[in-house]
């Protein structure tokens, strides 16, 4: 069985999403009433679902296996390595009683707990790779390969960076006595994520283009994952327009809403539950109101480990 070395950090490093109901939508923007006190509720804020997939690679048991991502060019979100991100560290998470399928399901529904983790170790890579012997637990190295035996549990490797929360790529190692493979290669196809988001059908708000117009998210009680919202964690807000795109175009790019916005306004909202349009635009008008394309308001948790926004509301032009 896996060693009794335990995961001691304050939280797990992965959260990817869960399913939820979709918005009903409205007929058209002109039919929407305007608001000067625009209150986002659970009905106006999005929910999304995500499914995570990762290969299980048979490798030699009780061996100092090398995990290489030299062939990785894009991460699970389609971001280009070397341009949008690079791998800064690798994580090894071992589970004593969970199968790879169960681990992926728990990650995708944000239900993985510390109690289910048997071992948690990190590696700062060199040459786009880490050997099992390179991993350490809070700075303490040990002969990890000694515990890497057939039937010992489920072993997950996660590639990470400071550019984005969560993982860029994933792979399971399956120690087998009959295998002679001493290297596991991670490529673009090794892992992927599928996201189900409905923004096009989400009910919209129609703020009046006035600096005093207030948008509030105080009434939102669950995040995009459909779980209770930890409001004290919310600290960053975006107001964004997407010329040339539709709301449907944004549904597959929920992790890129800041990257692809034009224009984009950002505000610090730590400890707050509302903001005025005047705070976002010194001129007092709704930013980007005359531009074509959908617009939205998103509220994020910068310190959370899931890169998706906690709240997304679609806005209609005044």
N, C-alpha and C positions, 0 to 999 in steps of 0.2 A: 504494500500500500504506500501511498504518498507520505512523505515525512510529516511530522507534526508541526513543522514551521508554519506559522499562521500569518494571514494577511492582517497587518496592524494599522494600515493607513485609515484616514477618516472616512473615506468613501471609495466606491468602486470607480473605475476609470471609463466605463462605457455605458451609454444609454442611447438607444436608437429610435424608439418610438412605439406607439401602439395604435390600434384602430380606434375609430370613433365615428359618430354620426356626421353626415354631410349637411351643409347649409341648403336651405330651400331656394335661395335666389330671389330676385325681383324682376319685374318685367323690363324696365328701362330706367335710366338715371333720372329722366325728367319727371317720372312718376313718384320719385322719392321726396319726402318732406325734407326741408333743410333743418339744420340744427345749429344753435349757438352753444348749447350744452350737449355735446355728443357723448352719450354713454355707451361704451362697448360692454355687452353682456356675453354670456357663454354662447348665445345664439349667433352673435356677430363675430366671435373669435373662432379661428379655425381649429380643426382636429386633423390629425394625420396618422397613417399607419405605415409601418416599415417592416420589411422582411430582410434578414441578413443571411448571406450564404458564404460558406468558406470550405475549401477543400480539406480533406483529411489525407495526409501524406504518410504512408508507411515508411518507417526508418528503423535503423538497427537499434535494438534495445541495449541499455547499459553502455552506451557509446556517446562520446562527446560530439554530438551531431552539430553540424554547422548550418545555420539558417541564413540564406543569402537572398537579398532583394535587389541585386544588381540588374536584374531584368525588368524591374518594376518601372513603368513609365507614367502610369496614371493611377490615381487612387480610386476608391469606391464611389467618389462623387464626380469622377471625370476630371479632376484637377491634375495639372501636368507637373510631374516631379522635376525639380530644378528651376521651375518658373513660379509655380504657385506654392510649392512646399518642398521640403526635403526631410528625410527620415533622421530624427535626432536621437531617438531612443527606441528600444524594443522592450516589450513587457512579456513575461511568461506568467500565465495564470493557470494553475492546475486545479482540477475538480475531482474529488474522490468518487462521488456517487452520481455524476451527471454524464450523459452521453453528449457528443457534439451537437446532435439535433436539439437536445434539451437546452444546452448552453445557448445556442443561437436563438431559440425561442424566447428564453428568459431575457437575453440582451435586447431583442427586438421589441419586447413588451415592457422593458424597464422594470423587470421583477427580480433581477439577480441581486442576491444579498451577500453580505460579508460572510455569513455563516456557511454559505455554500462553497466558499473558496478555501482550498486546502493549502495552497502555496502561491505566493505572489513575489516575483523577482523582476529586477530591471537590468538592462544592459545598455551602456553607451557604446554604439557600434564603431568599428573601424572597417574600412574597405567594404562598406555596404553589407555587412554581415555580423552575426554574433554566434559564437559557439555556446553550447550549454554551460561550459565552464566559465564563460564570461559573465553570466548572470549572478547577481548578488541580492541579498535581502538586507535592506537598510545598510549597505556598505559592507556587509559581511559575506565573503565568498565561501563556497563549500563545494564539495564534489557532487554537483547536481546529477551528473550522469549515474551516480550510484542509485539514485531513487527512480531513475528513468527506465523502468522495467516493464515488461509486457504485463498488462492487466492492472497496472498501478493506478490508472485513472485517465482522465481526459486532459490533454495538454494543449493550451491555446497560446499562440504567439501573436502579439499585436504590434504593428509599426506605428509610431507616433511622432508628432512634432509640436512645437509651440505655436505653429501657425493656426492650428485648428483643434478644437476639442475633439475627444473621441479618438478613433483609430483611422488611419489611412488604408491599411490593408490587414488581413487576418489569415491565419493558417493554423490548422490543427496538426500536431505531430502524433503519430500512432506508433509507439515502440513495439517492435515485433522481433522475436528471437530468430525467425527465419529470414529477416531482411538484412541486407548488407549495405543498405544506403546510409551513407554518413553525411549527406547534405540534402537539405530541403530548399528548393528554389521557389521564391515567391514572385509571381508575374501578375500582369493586369487581370488575367482571368482566374486567379486563385481565389479571389473573393469579390463579392458585389453586394449592393444593397438595392432593393426595390422599394420605392416610396409611393404611397397612395394619398394624394392631397386633393381636396376640392376647394379651389379658390374662386373659380368661375361661378359656382352656384352659391357662394357665400352671400348672405344678406349684407348690403352696403350701407354706410353712413354718408350723409351729404352735408359736410360742414359749410357754414357760411364763410365766405372769404373775408374775414375780419380779424384783426389782431386779438380781439377779446374772445373769440371763439375758443371754447375749451373742449378738449377731448379727454375723457376719463376712462380708465380701465379698472376702477375700484370694484365694479360689480362682477368682474371675471373671477371665477372660483376654481377653474381648472386650466391647466396648460394645454399646449398642443398635443401632448401625449394622452390627454384625457384623465390625468391624475391631479389630485388637489394641488393648487398653485401655492408655492411658497413665495408670497409677495415680497418678503424682505430680501429676496435674492435678486429682484429685478433692478437693473441699474442703467440700462442703455436703451434708448428709443431711436428708431429711424422713421422718417417719412420719405417715401421714395416714389419715383415715377419711372415707367418703363416704356419709352417711346418705341414704336414699331413692334411691340409684343402684345399679346393678349393675356388675360388672366390665366387661361389654360396653358399658355407657354410657361408661366411661372410655376405651375404645379409640379413639374419635374425638377425644379431648381430651388427648392425650399431652403437648401443649405447655401445658396448663392445670392440671396436677395440683396445683400449689401454689395457684392462684387459687381453685379450687372446693372445696378440702378443708375439712372441719369435723368435728372439730378438726384442727389442724396443729401438729406439733412439729418444730422445726428445730435442727440441731446443726452446729457447725463440726467437720469431720473431716479437716482438712488434715493430711497425713502419716500418716493412720491407715487401718486396714483393718478395724476392728470398733468396736462400741459396745455398752454395756449398757443395758437398759431403765431402770435406775435413773438413768442420765445424762439420759434423755429425760423422765422423770417422777419428781420428788423423792419422791412418795408410794410409789414402788416398784412399782406395778402397771403392766401394759401399758396405755399411754394409749388410752382409748376402747374398752377391751375389751368393755364392756357395750352399746356403741352398735350400732345396726343399720347395715348397709351394708358394702361391701368395704373392706379396708384394705391399704395397701401401704407398702413402704419404697423410697425412691428416693435415688440418689446422683448428685450433679451436679458439673459443673465450671463454676465461676462465670466464669472467664476465657475459656472456650471460646466459639466463635461459633455453635454449634448450641444452641438453647434446650431441646432434648429432654434428659431425664436420661440419664446414661451407663448406669445400672443401675436396673432396676425389678424388685422381687420382691413377689409377692402373699403376704399373711399371713392365716392362719386364726385365728379366735378360740380362746383356750385353753379 
